[in-house]
Amino acid sequence: MIFPIPKKEKYSLGSFAVSPSLPSLSLVALFAAVKEGAEGVFAYTDASLCGEAHKISISEEGVSIAYATEEGLFRAVTSLWQLLRKCGEKLPFAEIEDAPTLERRGYMLDISRGRMPKVETFKKIIDFLASVKYNELQIYMEGHVFKFASFPKYTADFDCLNAEDLKEIQDYCKARFIDLVPNQNSFGHMGRWLTKPELSHLAVAPEGGKGGTINPLLPESLALIDKIFGDLLPLHESEYVNIGFDEAYGLGRYQLEEPCRKYGRATVFMDWLNKVADLCKDKYAKKVQFWSDMIHAYPETYDRIPEGAIALEWGYELGAAQRMAENCVDYKRAGIDFYLCPSTNTHLSFTGRNEVTVFNIRTSATIAQKYGAKGLLLTDWGCDCGQPTFLLWSAFPVALAGQYAWNTGEFNPEDFKPYFNVAAERYVDEVVFGVEGVSEILRRIANYYLLEPDRVHCGTMCGQSMQMPLGEMNFRGIFDFRTRPYPYYFENVIQYVKNLLGELDHFELDLFYKRQISLNVRMVIFSASFAKIRLGEIPSADGIRALIAEADAIEKEFLLLWNAENYEHGSDEFLSQLRGRREELCTLYNEK
């Protein structure tokens, strides 16, 4: 009945009737009522418990909750809230004992590449996270998606989050025992800052060129990071900050070529990591988290990782499991705290990739359990061509990762735990969609990529090729249409998702959700149709005209649905790709 599935639960015949007012309360309101002594519910501290551990007993005498901390009581009340939703005021007799497998259970949302949710959207996200017992939220910032007080001109022409918004989001998190951790890159992925003329000299780049890595050898670089952090970090109460440090591709190149040859890449990296960590500790009283991909080749330098830092071990594809496990062995030997960081895999796909996501989350959690990770952080990325995938596709991955992080289950790497998948789907249907069976349809839609001719890295062929001009066949060396010159693959994709969309019509689903699902599926169909053209199957003039009209309809619907949840700025990152393909269709039509 409870999700995530508890460590121990036993139900028996009989029921206890609580106050009729309790089932209608929100989670936070129910927590307040229990603390104040709700009729029939008795909460007490138990010295034998610690952290978030708790016990719930429901009998003819009432509901009793044993806990050790306020957070533990909140997690117990979360389970009670779920029982009240399912059973109403008559609760079945039960004995429940529960505690989390992992101390930290986090979700990270990228707002830097297209999608920038409004405050009310964040509140819905936070409510869902709390309901599945997450205790950490990170809002990934890479570019100008926040009103930095020291850089007002960068966001003067559009709306985005400001200091008051972050305070409101943090208070909302705090009431649900979720730690809002600031997340701002400070080494790689700095391109949106370093393209500004007044900051371009700080980039690691060829003379006169652009670069996304900040030069760690320049005193001005630390001054810039301090200025950015000075606007952001004091707004957060968390003891942590995620400083990024992933994919610093400038390390060892251009201005850093000679220093890295002389001192070593690992030394240059660790020097900068410690400078930024010292800044965060000494000035802002925060410990750092950092993506660990840049140090995998240098385990002999792990003794230089700053005290209290958390290494974020990430990997999103099927082949990442062995590498991730080997790295975690090294972290454990070096006494370094670490998280495992899987992905929702909703970027560059329009729908996500269900089978990859399930494997990625299960494997990451199993590794975390085996090697004693401090936490699991589910990442939800955008991409440089925008993020047209609506957040509803992230609901199942969030629920599933919540299950694995709270209760990974008995350690057995050969157990695929299908019951976790089923439980997560049922929970999403109940709490998000309000209709049974919708998550199953979404799962099947999100497996459309299995019909494509190639499995590709971090996306689908339909999702990634939307960026490709019609004359191009090779996508960044990741896949090449010329190696699979068969349009029928994409016709199969089109018919498959159309059939599933037809099945969805039979569900009495909220119209807003139905429109979002339908639009993302229409994007798959449009991209697959474009792939057929790329492979030489040119439609008639009427067919091309219909695709042009569909591009216009997708854009119109996208803006309506987008603006309901997100700030308008950023929508063009995807729409510019769509418009580019539309213009190519117009040219093709004129040629016919």
C-alpha positions in Angstrom: 0.0 0.0 0.0 2.9 2.4 0.8 5.4 3.7 -1.7 8.3 3.5 -1.6 7.7 -0.1 -0.5 8.7 -0.2 3.2 11.4 -2.4 4.7 8.8 -4.2 6.8 5.0 -4.0 6.5 2.3 -6.4 7.7 -1.5 -5.9 7.4 -4.2 -7.8 9.3 -7.9 -8.0 9.5 -9.7 -5.1 11.2 -9.6 -1.4 11.0 -9.4 1.8 13.0 -11.5 4.8 12.2 -9.5 8.1 12.5 -11.0 11.6 12.4 -13.0 12.1 9.2 -11.0 15.3 8.6 -7.6 13.6 8.2 -8.0 12.0 4.7 -8.5 15.4 3.1 -5.4 17.0 4.5 -2.3 17.8 2.5 0.9 16.1 3.6 2.2 19.2 5.4 -1.2 19.8 7.1 -1.3 16.2 8.2 2.2 16.5 9.7 1.1 19.6 11.6 -2.0 17.8 12.8 -0.1 14.8 14.1 2.4 17.0 15.9 -0.5 18.8 17.6 -2.1 15.5 18.7 -4.6 14.5 16.1 -7.4 12.5 17.5 -6.6 8.8 17.4 -3.0 9.3 16.3 -0.2 9.1 19.0 3.4 10.1 18.1 6.3 9.6 20.5 10.1 9.5 20.4 11.9 6.2 20.7 15.5 6.2 21.8 16.1 2.9 20.0 15.6 4.6 16.6 17.8 7.1 14.8 17.6 9.4 11.8 14.6 8.9 9.6 13.8 5.4 11.0 10.2 5.0 12.3 7.5 2.5 13.3 3.8 2.7 12.7 1.3 0.5 14.5 -2.4 0.6 13.7 -4.7 -1.4 16.0 -8.0 -1.1 17.8 -6.3 1.3 20.2 -5.4 3.8 17.4 -2.4 4.8 15.3 0.9 5.0 17.1 4.1 6.4 15.5 7.5 5.9 17.0 10.3 8.1 15.7 13.7 9.6 16.6 13.8 13.0 14.7 11.4 15.5 13.3 12.4 14.3 9.8 11.7 10.7 10.8 8.3 11.7 12.0 7.6 13.5 8.7 8.6 10.3 6.7 6.2 8.3 8.9 3.4 10.8 8.4 4.1 10.5 4.6 3.3 6.8 4.8 0.2 7.6 6.9 -0.9 10.2 4.3 -0.6 7.6 1.6 -2.7 5.1 3.6 -5.4 7.8 4.2 -5.5 8.6 0.5 -6.1 4.9 -0.3 -8.3 3.8 2.6 -10.0 6.9 3.8 -10.7 7.2 7.5 -10.8 3.5 8.1 -7.2 2.4 8.3 -6.4 -1.4 8.2 -4.6 -2.9 11.2 -0.9 -2.8 10.3 2.7 -3.0 11.7 5.3 -1.0 9.7 9.0 -0.6 10.3 10.9 1.6 7.9 14.2 3.5 7.4 16.1 4.7 4.3 18.9 2.6 2.6 20.7 5.8 1.6 21.1 8.9 3.7 20.7 11.4 0.8 18.0 11.0 -1.8 18.2 13.8 -4.4 16.7 15.1 -7.6 18.5 17.6 -9.9 16.7 19.6 -12.5 18.5 21.4 -15.3 17.0 24.8 -15.9 19.9 26.1 -18.0 19.1 24.7 -21.4 15.6 25.7 -22.4 13.1 24.7 -19.7 12.9 27.1 -16.8 10.0 26.2 -14.5 8.0 28.8 -12.7 7.8 28.8 -8.9 4.4 27.1 -8.9 5.7 24.3 -11.1 8.6 23.8 -8.7 6.1 23.5 -5.8 4.4 20.7 -7.7 7.7 19.0 -8.2 8.6 19.4 -4.6 5.3 18.0 -3.4 5.9 14.9 -5.5 9.5 14.5 -4.3 8.3 14.7 -0.7 5.6 12.1 -1.3 8.3 9.6 -2.3 10.6 10.6 0.5 13.3 12.6 -1.3 15.4 14.9 1.0 17.5 16.8 -1.5 16.7 19.1 -4.5 19.2 20.7 -6.8 18.4 23.4 -9.4 21.2 23.2 -12.0 22.4 26.6 -13.2 24.8 26.9 -16.0 23.9 30.1 -17.8 21.8 33.2 -17.1 18.6 31.7 -15.7 18.7 33.5 -12.4 18.6 37.2 -11.6 22.2 37.5 -10.3 22.3 40.8 -8.5 25.9 41.5 -9.7 25.0 40.9 -13.4 21.6 42.6 -13.9 22.1 43.3 -17.6 22.4 39.6 -18.5 18.7 38.9 -17.6 17.3 42.4 -18.1 15.2 41.4 -21.1 13.4 38.4 -19.8 11.8 36.8 -16.7 13.5 34.1 -14.7 13.9 33.1 -11.1 15.0 35.8 -8.7 16.2 35.9 -5.1 12.6 36.1 -3.7 11.6 33.1 -5.8 14.5 31.0 -4.5 13.6 32.0 -0.9 10.0 30.8 -1.6 11.2 27.5 -3.1 13.6 27.0 -0.2 10.9 27.6 2.4 8.6 25.2 0.5 11.4 22.5 0.6 12.2 23.2 4.2 8.6 22.5 5.3 8.9 19.1 3.6 12.4 18.3 5.0 14.1 18.7 1.6 17.5 20.3 1.4 17.7 22.8 -1.4 21.3 22.5 -2.6 22.7 25.3 -4.9 24.2 24.0 -8.1 26.4 26.3 -10.2 29.2 25.2 -12.5 32.6 26.8 -11.9 35.1 25.1 -14.3 33.6 23.5 -17.4 30.2 24.4 -18.8 30.9 28.1 -18.3 30.4 29.0 -22.0 27.3 31.1 -21.5 29.3 33.3 -19.1 32.5 33.3 -21.1 30.9 34.4 -24.4 30.2 37.8 -22.8 32.8 40.2 -24.3 33.8 41.5 -20.9 34.5 37.9 -19.6 35.8 36.2 -22.8 39.4 36.7 -21.8 38.9 34.2 -18.9 38.1 31.3 -21.3 40.4 28.5 -22.2 40.2 29.0 -25.9 42.2 29.6 -29.1 43.0 33.3 -29.7 39.9 35.1 -30.8 37.8 31.9 -30.2 35.3 30.8 -27.7 35.5 28.2 -24.9 33.4 26.8 -22.2 36.2 26.2 -19.6 37.3 29.0 -17.3 41.0 29.5 -16.9 41.9 28.4 -13.4 45.3 30.1 -13.5 43.9 33.6 -13.7 43.1 35.5 -10.4 40.2 37.1 -12.2 38.6 33.7 -12.7 38.3 33.1 -8.9 37.0 36.6 -8.5 34.2 35.9 -11.1 33.3 32.7 -9.3 33.2 34.5 -6.0 30.9 37.2 -7.5 28.5 34.5 -8.9 28.5 32.6 -5.6 28.1 35.7 -3.6 24.8 36.3 -5.3 23.6 32.7 -5.0 25.0 30.9 -2.0 23.8 33.1 0.8 20.2 32.5 -0.4 20.6 28.8 0.5 20.6 27.3 4.0 22.1 24.0 2.8 25.6 23.1 4.1 26.4 22.0 0.5 27.0 23.5 -2.9 27.4 21.6 -6.1 30.2 23.4 -7.9 30.1 21.2 -11.1 33.6 20.6 -12.5 32.5 18.1 -15.1 33.5 18.0 -18.7 36.2 20.8 -18.4 37.3 20.1 -21.9 39.8 23.0 -21.9 42.0 21.2 -19.4 45.4 20.6 -21.1 44.6 22.8 -24.2 45.4 26.3 -25.3 46.4 28.4 -22.3 46.5 25.3 -20.1 48.6 23.1 -22.5 52.0 24.1 -21.1 51.0 24.2 -17.4 49.4 20.8 -17.7 52.5 19.4 -19.4 54.7 20.9 -16.7 52.7 20.1 -13.6 50.2 17.5 -14.8 46.5 17.7 -15.6 45.5 16.3 -12.3 47.5 18.9 -10.4 46.0 21.8 -12.3 42.5 20.3 -11.7 43.1 19.6 -8.0 44.6 23.1 -7.4 41.4 24.7 -8.8 39.1 22.3 -7.0 40.7 23.2 -3.7 40.7 27.0 -4.4 36.9 26.9 -5.1 36.3 24.6 -2.2 38.3 26.8 0.2 36.3 29.8 -1.1 33.0 28.0 -0.4 34.2 26.9 3.1 35.8 30.1 4.3 33.5 32.7 2.9 30.1 30.8 2.6 30.4 28.0 5.1 29.6 25.3 2.6 31.1 22.0 1.7 31.3 21.1 -2.0 29.9 18.4 -4.2 31.5 18.0 -7.6 31.1 15.8 -10.7 33.9 13.3 -10.6 34.4 12.4 -14.3 37.6 14.5 -14.6 39.5 12.7 -11.9 38.9 9.0 -12.7 42.2 8.6 -14.4 44.1 10.0 -11.3 43.1 8.0 -8.2 46.5 8.6 -6.8 45.5 12.3 -6.3 42.3 11.5 -4.3 44.1 12.5 -1.1 43.9 16.1 -2.4 40.1 16.0 -2.6 38.9 18.7 -0.1 37.8 17.6 3.3 34.0 16.9 3.5 33.6 17.0 -0.3 31.2 14.6 -2.1 32.2 13.1 -5.4 29.3 12.7 -7.8 29.7 9.6 -9.8 27.5 9.8 -12.9 26.8 7.5 -15.8 23.6 7.3 -17.9 24.2 4.5 -20.4 24.1 0.7 -20.2 27.9 0.4 -20.5 28.6 2.7 -17.6 28.0 0.2 -14.8 31.4 -1.4 -14.6 33.2 1.9 -14.7 31.0 3.4 -12.0 31.6 0.4 -9.8 35.4 0.5 -10.2 35.4 4.2 -9.4 33.3 3.7 -6.3 35.9 1.1 -5.0 38.5 3.8 -5.3 36.4 6.4 -3.5 35.7 3.9 -0.7 39.4 3.1 -0.3 40.3 6.8 -0.1 37.6 7.5 2.5 35.7 9.9 0.2 31.9 10.4 0.4 30.2 9.8 -2.9 26.8 9.8 -4.6 25.7 7.6 -7.6 24.0 9.8 -10.2 21.7 8.1 -12.8 19.5 10.1 -15.2 15.8 10.3 -16.1 17.1 10.0 -19.7 14.4 12.4 -20.9 16.7 14.7 -22.9 17.2 14.4 -26.7 14.3 11.9 -27.0 10.9 13.7 -26.6 9.7 10.9 -24.3 12.6 9.4 -22.5 14.1 5.9 -23.0 12.4 3.7 -20.5 14.5 0.5 -20.6 17.7 2.5 -20.4 16.3 4.6 -17.5 15.2 1.5 -15.5 18.6 -0.2 -15.9 20.5 3.0 -15.1 18.6 3.7 -11.9 18.6 0.0 -10.7 22.3 -0.4 -11.4 23.3 2.9 -9.8 21.3 2.1 -6.7 22.8 -1.4 -6.5 26.3 0.0 -6.7 25.4 2.7 -4.1 24.2 0.0 -1.8 27.2 -2.3 -2.3 29.9 0.3 -1.8 28.3 2.5 0.9 27.4 5.6 -1.1 26.1 8.6 0.9 23.3 9.1 -1.6 21.6 8.8 -5.0 21.1 11.9 -7.1 18.7 11.5 -10.1 19.6 14.0 -12.8 17.1 15.5 -15.2 19.1 17.2 -18.0 18.2 19.5 -20.8 20.4 19.8 -23.9 22.0 22.5 -26.0 19.1 22.4 -28.5 16.5 22.9 -25.7 14.3 20.6 -23.8 10.9 20.0 -25.4 10.1 17.0 -23.3 7.5 17.8 -20.7 8.1 17.1 -17.0 5.4 14.4 -16.8 7.8 12.0 -18.5 10.1 12.4 -15.5 7.4 11.2 -13.0 8.1 7.5 -13.3 11.9 7.8 -13.2 11.6 10.1 -10.1 9.3 7.6 -8.4 11.5 4.6 -9.3 14.7 6.3 -8.1 12.8 7.3 -4.9 12.0 3.6 -4.3 15.6 2.5 -4.9 17.1 5.3 -2.8 14.7 4.7 0.2 14.6 1.0 0.0 17.0 -0.6 -2.5 15.9 -4.0 -1.4 18.0 -7.1 -0.6 21.4 -6.9 -2.4 21.2 -9.1 -5.5 22.6 -7.6 -8.8 20.8 -10.3 -10.8 17.4 -9.3 -9.4 15.8 -6.9 -11.8 13.1 -6.1 -9.2 10.2 -5.8 -11.6 7.9 -5.3 -8.6 9.6 -1.9 -8.0 8.7 -0.9 -11.6 5.1 -1.9 -11.2 4.8 -0.2 -7.8 6.3 3.0 -9.2 3.9 3.0 -12.2 0.9 2.5 -9.9 2.0 5.3 -7.7 2.5 7.8 -10.5 -1.0 6.8 -11.9 -2.5 7.4 -8.5 -0.8 10.6 -7.5 0.0 12.3 -10.8 -2.5 11.2 -13.4 -5.4 10.0 -11.3 -6.0 7.3 -13.8 -4.8 3.7 -13.7 -2.8 2.5 -16.7 -1.5 5.7 -18.0 2.1 5.0 -16.9 2.1 1.8 -18.8 1.2 3.6 -22.0 3.9 6.1 -21.4 6.4 3.3 -20.7 5.6 1.7 -24.0 5.8 5.0 -25.9 9.2 5.8 -24.3 10.5 2.5 -25.8 9.9 3.7 -29.4 13.7 4.1 -29.8 14.0 0.3 -29.8 12.5 0.4 -33.3 15.1 2.8 -34.6 18.0 1.3 -36.6 20.6 2.3 -34.1 20.9 2.7 -30.3 22.6 6.0 -29.7 24.3 7.7 -26.8 22.2 9.9 -24.5 19.1 10.2 -26.7 17.3 8.7 -29.7 17.8 9.1 -33.4 14.5 11.0 -33.7 15.4 13.2 -30.7 18.9 14.1 -31.8 18.4 14.4 -35.6 15.9 17.2 -35.1 19.0 19.4 -34.9 20.5 18.1 -38.2 20.0 20.1 -41.4 18.4 18.0 -44.2 21.7 17.6 -46.1 23.6 16.1 -43.1 23.6 12.4 -42.5 26.2 12.0 -39.7 25.3 13.3 -36.2 28.6 14.2 -34.5 30.0 10.8 -35.1 27.4 9.2 -32.9 25.3 7.8 -35.7 25.1 8.0 -39.5 21.9 7.6 -41.5 23.9 6.2 -44.5 24.8 3.1 -42.5 21.1 2.2 -42.2 19.5 3.6 -45.4 16.1 2.1 -44.8 13.1 4.4 -44.3 10.9 1.6 -43.0 12.5 1.7 -39.6 11.1 5.2 -39.1 7.7 4.2 -40.6 7.6 1.5 -37.9 8.3 4.2 -35.3 5.5 6.3 -36.6 2.9 3.6 -36.7 4.0 2.3 -33.2 3.6 5.6 -31.4 0.4 6.5 -33.3 -1.2 3.2 -32.1 -0.2 4.0 -28.5 -1.6 7.5 -28.8 -4.8 6.0 -30.0 -4.9 3.7 -26.9 -4.4 6.8 -24.7 -7.6 8.3 -26.1 -9.6 5.7 -24.2 -8.4 7.1 -20.8 -10.2 9.8 -19.0 -7.0 11.7 -18.4 -6.7 15.4 -17.5 -6.8 17.3 -20.8 -3.6 19.2 -20.1 -1.6 16.0 -19.6 -3.1 14.4 -22.6 -2.2 17.4 -24.7 1.4 17.3 -23.4 1.7 13.6 -24.2 0.2 14.0 -27.6 2.5 16.9 -28.5 5.7 15.0 -27.6 4.5 12.0 -29.6 3.7 14.3 -32.5 7.4 15.6 -32.3 8.6 12.0 -32.6 6.3 11.5 -35.6 7.5 14.7 -37.2 11.2 13.8 -36.7 10.7 10.3 -37.9 8.9 11.7 -41.0 11.9 14.0 -41.6 14.3 11.0 -41.2 12.4 9.2 -44.1 12.9 12.3 -46.3 16.6 12.3 -45.3 16.8 8.7 -46.5 15.3 9.6 -49.9 11.6 8.9 -49.4 10.3 12.3 -50.6 6.6 12.9 -50.0 4.2 14.3 -52.6 3.7 18.1 -52.6 0.6 17.6 -50.5 2.5 15.5 -48.1 5.2 18.1 -47.7 2.6 20.8 -47.2 1.0 18.7 -44.5 4.3 18.4 -42.7 4.8 22.2 -42.9 1.4 22.7 -41.4 2.2 20.2 -38.7 5.4 22.1 -37.8 3.3 25.3 -37.4 0.7 23.4 -35.3 3.5 21.9 -33.1 5.0 25.3 -32.5 1.7 26.9 -31.5 0.7 24.1 -29.2 4.2 23.9 -27.7 4.1 27.6 -26.7 0.7 27.3 -25.1 1.7 24.3 -23.0 5.2 25.6 -22.3 4.1 28.9 -21.0 1.6 27.3 -18.6 4.6 25.7 -16.6 7.7 27.6 -17.6 9.1 31.1 -18.2 8.8 31.9 -21.9 12.5 32.6 -22.4 14.2 29.4 -23.5 11.5 28.1 -25.7 13.3 29.2 -28.8 16.2 26.8 -28.1 14.0 24.0 -29.4 11.7 26.0 -31.7 14.7 27.3 -33.6 15.5 23.6 -34.6 11.8 23.0 -35.5 11.8 26.2 -37.6 15.0 25.2 -39.4 13.4 21.9 -40.5 10.2 23.7 -41.5 12.2 26.1 -43.8 13.9 23.1 -45.4 10.4 21.6 -46.1 9.4 24.9 -47.7 12.4 24.8 -49.9 11.6 21.2 -50.8 8.0 22.1 -51.6 9.1 24.9 -53.9 11.4 22.6 -55.7 8.6 20.2 -56.4 
